[in-house]
Amino acid sequence: MGIAVTGSGPHAGDSSDVNRMPFDRAGVTVVHGVLAAGCLVPGGLLFAALSGGSPARRRTGVFLAVFGAQGAVGVFQSPASLPSVAVVLPLCGSALVRAGAVCVACAVREHRPAGPADDRPAPQLARPTTAAGA
C-alpha cells in the first residue's frame, strides 16, 4: 500500500508531466494507515507474549518503536504538503521496518520460552537394528 500512496501523490522534484498512479491519494492513504495500524495489534500482542528480557522481546520492542516512528512521519506528511524530507524519511523508514520485521521473525523463531517443556527429558533416538537381528 505504501507504493500505491507514493505513486499516487505529488513529490518534490516531479514535473507536471510525470504520470502518477491513477488512485485517489486520500483514499489510498487512509487504507494504508488503517492497514498499518492493524499491523501494530499483532506486534503488540507478540511483544506482550514474549518473556521479559529475551532478545526476541527486545527486537520486537525496537521494531514497534521504528514502526510507530514511521507512522508518525506518515501522519505528519500529508498535512504538511509533503516537504521533501517527509518524502525521503518514509522511504528510509520503510527499509528499516522491513529489516526489523525480518529480525523479529528470526528472533522469535530462535526464542525458547522457559517453562514445563524444559523440564521434560530429551527424546531418545531409537537404536539401529540390523536385518539379521544381531
Protein Blocks (a to p, Z undefined) as FASTA:
>chain_A
ZZmmmmmmccehiafklccdfbdfklmmmmmmmmmmmmmmmmmmmmmmpcghiaklmmmm
mmmmmmmmmmmmmmmmmmnoopaklmmmmmmmmmmmmmmmmmmmmmmmmpccedjklmpc
cddddddddfkoZZ
